[in-house]
Amino acid sequence: MVTTGALIYGDVERHLRFNEEEHPVALQLGGSDPNDLARCAKLAQDWGYDEINLNCGCPSERVQRGSFGACLMQEPNLVADCCKAMLDSTSLDVTVKHRIGIDKIEDYGFVQNFVGTVFEAGVRTFIVHTRNAWLKGLSPKENREIPPLKREVAFALKKDFPEATIVINGEISDLNTAESLLENVDGVMMGRAAYKTPWVLSEVDSRLFEDNHPILSREEIIEVMTRYLEREAPKDVHTIRATAKAMIGLLTGLAGARFYRRTLSDPAAFEATGTQVLKTALASAGWAERLTDDRRDDDEF
């Protein structure tokens, strides 16, 4: 997510630069001023993004102080104005990510009215995290765990708005769950699972899209990402650390995963190995040179 203030007053290239391999790519914006959002949406289009998403789901107090995130669900007409401004200023799809309620508001009519109002403004895709957002008393992490999941709310939204694309989000950690949910909604968003256990996505294309292209091994992925680091690190000093963070869950559940994670969490490893840090981490797990019988024991194996 990027705030409108960061784009209007900050380093646009740092916030918006991405690589062609990332398409299709969406920019999530945080803001509540229609004019500012329209301006930032136009920037996103100029930079080649495929979609704009408005954040109406984040419950953190810092976000609330900026008057965006989940607190915007209390002002559906304002959200509608924001979305219309972005739709009018670009040719990009504008989507909204939101919760199903705020604090103790658990009436289905609340989220139904929110989606209906924003739908009338022209938005056709809604990404529904099927928990309430507690604006006071819970941290963002607790907001992802404590409010109960109510997936039936997303199912009801799909029935009430059949022309809308309803994407469900919240504690979806495996493809079996994703497949079962797709019987009732149009799409599934995997967030923390895709970050913590990225290998879970290796079969998405074959299972959900009937695309049976060869799947790269973990070793091959490390090779590809190392070439990426060699190409991109000279352009951005943050590339190595950011990529290591994104790759830290690649071996989750396998032998050596603890040693692999430890290397990718060690600043000294970045200093010592630079763009080769992923290969160094793989070697620390006992996976060097495609070893199959000498991988280090691990409590996750």
C-alpha positions, 0 to 999 in steps of 0.5 A: 500500500502507498498513501496518496501523500507519499506519492504527491510529496515523496519519491514517486519512482521509489514507490511505483517502480516495478519490473515487467515480470510482475504484471498484472500488478495492482497499486493499493492506495491509502487515502480519502480525498477524491482529488488526491486519489484521482491524481495518484491513480493517473500516476499509476496508469502512467507507470503502467499499473494494471489496477488500482485498489482502495484500502478500506480494510486496514484497522491500524490506528496510524492508518485511521489518523490518515483517515483511510483504511477500515474507518472509511467503511463508515462513509460509503458515500465518500468511498463512492466519490473517491472511486468515481474520481479514480475511474474518471481520471484513468482507464484502469479498473478500480477495486476495493478491499474491505472488511465486513463490519467495524467494531461491534457493527455486525449487521449484514446491512452495514456491509451490504449498504457499503458494497451497494453504494460503491457498486453504484459508483462503478466499482465492480470488484470487491475483495472481502476480508471476512472479519470485522475490523476493531478500530480500538483495542486490537493491533493489526495482527490481532485484527487478523486473528481475533474477530471471527471469520464469517465467510457466509457474509461474502457468499451473501454479497455474491448473491445480492450483487451477482454482477460484482466480482466478489473475492474472499480473503482471510485465513486461506492457507491451502488450495483445498480451502481455496477450491471449496470457497470458489464454489460460492465466490468469484476469487480467492486472495491468499495473503499471509500464506503466500508470504509465509509458505509461498510454495503453496502457490506452485500448483495454483495454475494446474489446479485452478486454471488448467495450465500444466506448465512445468513447475520450477524446483526450489533450487531453480527458483533460487537460481532465477531470483539470484539472477534477478538480484544481480540485475536489480541490486545495482539500481536499488540498495533495498533490493537484496534485503526486500527479496530475502524477506519475500523468499524466507518461507520458501523451504518451510516444512522441509529439512534445513528450513531453520538454517535457511531462514537464519541466513536470510535474517542475518544482516552480516550475510547480506554484507558478506554475500550480497547478491549471492545471499539466496544461494548462501542460505540454500547451502546453509540448509544443506541444499547446495549443488542439488544435494538430496541426501545431505540436507541438514536435519531440522525440527520442521522436517 
